[in-house]
């Protein structure tokens, strides 16, 4: 893979990588670039506190009773102000949609399981299980098969 | 809901021709075996219309799996129920099944066994797909 650095003070700064598919390298580049610009975190709220939650620490984002919640490694849920579709635009590509109301950080996915009814669940490192919709599982399958 | 209804009709229309074709093949086989020699116009018309409708519903009802807010067990139950009624009514209307408890019970058992077998195959396919994805996750 080639590396090319263009120094041009006239153009806005951006990092563009061309690859045949997503890999650990593209993920690492994305994380590095975002963290360098301070774009790798979100304001998250608890009952009486606010903190900056790093993307890498978020295991899944789900919508419950109309509220957007981010779950971290300890299983704690933090309230987010943005809606799911807004988050999809800012989150790195390691976040994948697993249902109409949930996004998963694939770096924290342990496995998928199937119930006897054929329903698919995603299991996260924090121990939480979240349902995967049939349509999204087809997309997830395609994504993993490309690797 | 409207989107799913349109999809139901689309799927039904695509497959509806299959019913009369299968019916024609079965009658041709029965004729070749000497089981059916002649048929009345009423029997032919009823057979064609009911088999078209039966296939239309059987193909269209697959749309139930597209309804995301429907839990999968419920979707399976609806699918099985609609197919069962669809086939049973078509068979009874055409006189392919006697309207008696014994034949209906036999049909019910065969239908349940067939549906369970097909579902078991689908379940195994889903499990295999999950195993493949899990292997990729673990390899990361």
Boltz contact constraints between the chains, C-beta under 6 A:
constraints:
  - contact:
      token1: [A, 100]
      token2: [B, 68]
      max_distance: 6.0
  - contact:
      token1: [A, 109]
      token2: [B, 137]
      max_distance: 6.0
  - contact:
      token1: [A, 111]
      token2: [B, 134]
      max_distance: 6.0
  - contact:
      token1: [A, 112]
      token2: [B, 130]
      max_distance: 6.0
  - contact:
      token1: [A, 112]
      token2: [B, 133]
      max_distance: 6.0
  - contact:
      token1: [A, 114]
      token2: [B, 126]
      max_distance: 6.0
  - contact:
      token1: [A, 114]
      token2: [B, 127]
      max_distance: 6.0
  - contact:
      token1: [A, 114]
      token2: [B, 130]
      max_distance: 6.0
  - contact:
      token1: [A, 117]
      token2: [B, 72]
      max_distance: 6.0
  - contact:
      token1: [A, 117]
      token2: [B, 73]
      max_distance: 6.0
  - contact:
      token1: [A, 118]
      token2: [B, 72]
      max_distance: 6.0
  - contact:
      token1: [A, 118]
      token2: [B, 123]
      max_distance: 6.0
  - contact:
      token1: [A, 118]
      token2: [B, 126]
      max_distance: 6.0
  - contact:
      token1: [A, 119]
      token2: [B, 72]
      max_distance: 6.0
  - contact:
      token1: [A, 133]
      token2: [B, 68]
      max_distance: 6.0
  - contact:
      token1: [A, 141]
      token2: [B, 129]
      max_distance: 6.0
  - contact:
      token1: [A, 141]
      token2: [B, 133]
      max_distance: 6.0
  - contact:
      token1: [A, 144]
      token2: [B, 133]
      max_distance: 6.0
  - contact:
      token1: [A, 144]
      token2: [B, 136]
      max_distance: 6.0
  - contact:
      token1: [A, 147]
      token2: [B, 136]
      max_distance: 6.0
